[in-house]
Every structure is written in C-alpha cells, then in structure tokens.
Amino acid sequence: MEQEVPVIHSAAKDPVESNNPTPAADGRIPEQIREISDSLSDAFARFRESDSYDSLLDLAEQTRTYIRNHPLPALLYSLGAGAVLGMMFGKKR
C-alpha cells in the first residue's frame, strides 16, 4: 500500500526573507545541534565499549532463547504485563 504524499515547496515572498535564510533553509546544521549530536555519539561509543553493553547483549540473547524454548509462557507474561501497564496508564472514565 503505497501512497503519494504531495510536497509543497514555498519560496520566500518577501525579498528581505530571501536575503536572511534560516540555518535550516541554507542546508547547514546549527552548531548547538551538531554539539549535541557529537556528545551523544561519544556517549554511545563509550557505552558500546563498556561491560554493561556486553551484559545487555547477553541478556537479550538469553531472552530470545527463553522465548524460543517456552513460547506459551512468554506470550502469557507479555499479555499480563500489557494488561497491567494498560490499567496503570489507561484513561480513567
């Protein structure tokens, strides 16, 4: 099911606007966003090198193995957790 989404490009109608482009309009990334991106990249790289990342990968593999070996209890646990979360965060009538 593919849908076409119309894209509308609007040109600046005021000559003053065309002389003062915003950072997003001229294709440059604002410096603050670049700094945030760099710091997040550095933090994630440090996390990937840590022991916590390795233990997280081990835990994920143990979870996959449990689900493959015990599909019905895993399904029931997930349904129960979903019901509890739904009651906790659901709309109050």
Backbone hydrogen bonds in HBPLUS format (Angstrom, degrees):
<---DONOR---> <-ACCEPTOR-->    atom                        ^
c    i                          cat <-CA-CA->   ^        H-A-AA   ^      H-
h    n   atom  resd res      DA  || num        DHA   H-A  angle D-A-AA Bond
n    s   type  num  typ     dist DA aas  dist angle  dist       angle   num
A0017-GLU N   A0014-ASP O   3.00 MM   3  5.34 125.3  2.31 107.4 120.6     1
A0018-SER N   A0014-ASP O   3.35 MM   4  6.78 150.7  2.44 149.9 157.8     2
A0019-ASN N   A0016-VAL O   3.26 MM   3  5.30 135.2  2.47  95.9 107.6     3
A0020-ASN N   A0017-GLU O   3.28 MM   3  5.23 139.7  2.46  96.7 107.4     4
A0025-ALA N   A0022-THR O   2.98 MM   3  5.11 124.4  2.30 101.1 116.0     5
A0026-ASP N   A0022-THR O   3.25 MM   4  6.61 148.1  2.36 158.2 165.5     6
A0027-GLY N   A0024-ALA O   3.44 MM   3  5.33 162.5  2.47  98.7 103.2     7
A0034-ARG N   A0030-PRO O   3.11 MM   4  6.42 156.0  2.17 151.5 159.0     8
A0035-GLU N   A0031-GLU O   2.92 MM   4  6.19 154.9  1.99 151.2 157.4     9
A0036-ILE N   A0032-GLN O   3.01 MM   4  6.28 159.7  2.05 148.5 153.7    10
A0037-SER N   A0033-ILE O   2.91 MM   4  6.09 159.9  1.96 148.3 154.1    11
A0038-ASP N   A0034-ARG O   2.91 MM   4  6.14 157.4  1.96 147.6 153.6    12
A0039-SER N   A0035-GLU O   2.95 MM   4  6.17 161.6  1.98 150.2 155.0    13
A0040-LEU N   A0036-ILE O   2.93 MM   4  6.12 158.0  1.98 150.6 156.6    14
A0041-SER N   A0037-SER O   2.93 MM   4  6.10 154.7  2.00 145.7 153.0    15
A0042-ASP N   A0038-ASP O   2.94 MM   4  6.17 157.9  1.99 149.1 154.7    16
A0043-ALA N   A0039-SER O   2.95 MM   4  6.12 159.4  2.00 145.5 151.3    17
A0044-PHE N   A0040-LEU O   2.95 MM   4  6.11 160.8  1.98 148.6 153.5    18
A0045-ALA N   A0041-SER O   2.96 MM   4  6.13 153.2  2.04 143.9 151.6    19
A0046-ARG N   A0042-ASP O   2.97 MM   4  6.24 157.5  2.02 149.8 155.4    20
A0047-PHE N   A0043-ALA O   2.96 MM   4  6.18 153.5  2.03 144.5 152.2    21
A0048-ARG N   A0044-PHE O   2.93 MM   4  6.16 156.1  1.98 149.2 154.8    22
A0049-GLU N   A0045-ALA O   3.26 MM   4  6.48 137.8  2.45 138.3 148.4    23
A0049-GLU N   A0046-ARG O   3.22 MM   3  5.23 130.9  2.47  94.7 107.5    24
A0050-SER N   A0047-PHE O   3.07 MM   3  5.14 154.6  2.14 103.9 111.9    25
A0055-SER N   A0051-ASP O   2.97 MM   4  6.25 160.7  2.00 154.0 159.2    26
A0056-LEU N   A0052-SER O   2.90 MM   4  6.05 146.3  2.02 142.5 152.1    27
A0057-LEU N   A0053-TYR O   2.96 MM   4  6.26 153.5  2.03 147.9 154.4    28
A0058-ASP N   A0054-ASP O   2.97 MM   4  6.25 154.4  2.04 146.6 153.8    29
A0059-LEU N   A0055-SER O   2.94 MM   4  6.11 156.9  2.00 144.0 150.0    30
A0060-ALA N   A0056-LEU O   2.97 MM   4  6.19 153.6  2.05 145.0 152.1    31
A0061-GLU N   A0057-LEU O   3.04 MM   4  6.28 153.2  2.11 145.0 151.8    32
A0062-GLN N   A0058-ASP O   2.93 MM   4  6.22 154.5  2.00 149.1 156.4    33
A0063-THR N   A0059-LEU O   2.95 MM   4  6.15 151.7  2.03 145.7 153.4    34
A0064-ARG N   A0060-ALA O   3.01 MM   4  6.29 158.3  2.06 146.6 151.8    35
A0065-THR N   A0061-GLU O   2.99 MM   4  6.20 160.5  2.03 147.9 153.1    36
A0066-TYR N   A0062-GLN O   2.94 MM   4  6.15 159.4  1.98 147.2 152.6    37
A0067-ILE N   A0063-THR O   2.99 MM   4  6.19 163.8  2.01 152.9 156.9    38
A0068-ARG N   A0064-ARG O   2.97 MM   4  6.20 157.1  2.02 148.9 155.2    39
A0069-ASN N   A0065-THR O   2.94 MM   4  6.11 154.0  2.01 149.1 156.3    40
A0070-HIS N   A0066-TYR O   2.77 MM   4  5.76 145.9  1.89 150.6 159.7    41
A0074-ALA N   A0070-HIS O   3.28 MM   4  6.31 157.3  2.34 146.6 153.4    42
A0075-LEU N   A0071-PRO O   2.94 MM   4  6.11 151.8  2.02 146.3 153.9    43
A0076-LEU N   A0072-LEU O   2.96 MM   4  6.24 162.3  1.99 156.6 161.1    44
A0077-TYR N   A0073-PRO O   2.84 MM   4  6.04 157.9  1.89 150.3 156.4    45
A0078-SER N   A0074-ALA O   3.03 MM   4  6.20 159.0  2.07 144.4 149.9    46
A0079-LEU N   A0075-LEU O   2.93 MM   4  6.18 154.9  1.99 148.8 156.0    47
A0080-GLY N   A0076-LEU O   2.92 MM   4  6.10 159.7  1.97 147.8 153.4    48
A0081-ALA N   A0077-TYR O   2.89 MM   4  6.11 160.2  1.93 150.2 155.7    49
A0082-GLY N   A0078-SER O   2.92 MM   4  6.04 156.1  1.97 143.8 150.5    50
A0083-ALA N   A0079-LEU O   2.91 MM   4  6.14 152.2  1.98 146.0 153.5    51
A0084-VAL N   A0080-GLY O   2.96 MM   4  6.20 162.8  1.99 151.5 155.7    52
A0085-LEU N   A0081-ALA O   2.94 MM   4  6.11 167.2  1.96 150.8 154.6    53
A0086-GLY N   A0082-GLY O   2.83 MM   4  5.89 150.3  1.92 140.5 149.6    54
A0087-MET N   A0083-ALA O   2.94 MM   4  6.19 151.2  2.02 146.4 153.3    55
A0088-MET N   A0084-VAL O   2.96 MM   4  6.20 151.5  2.04 146.6 155.0    56
A0089-PHE N   A0085-LEU O   2.88 MM   4  5.97 167.3  1.89 154.5 157.1    57
A0090-GLY N   A0086-GLY O   2.77 MM   4  5.05 120.3  2.13 133.2 142.5    58
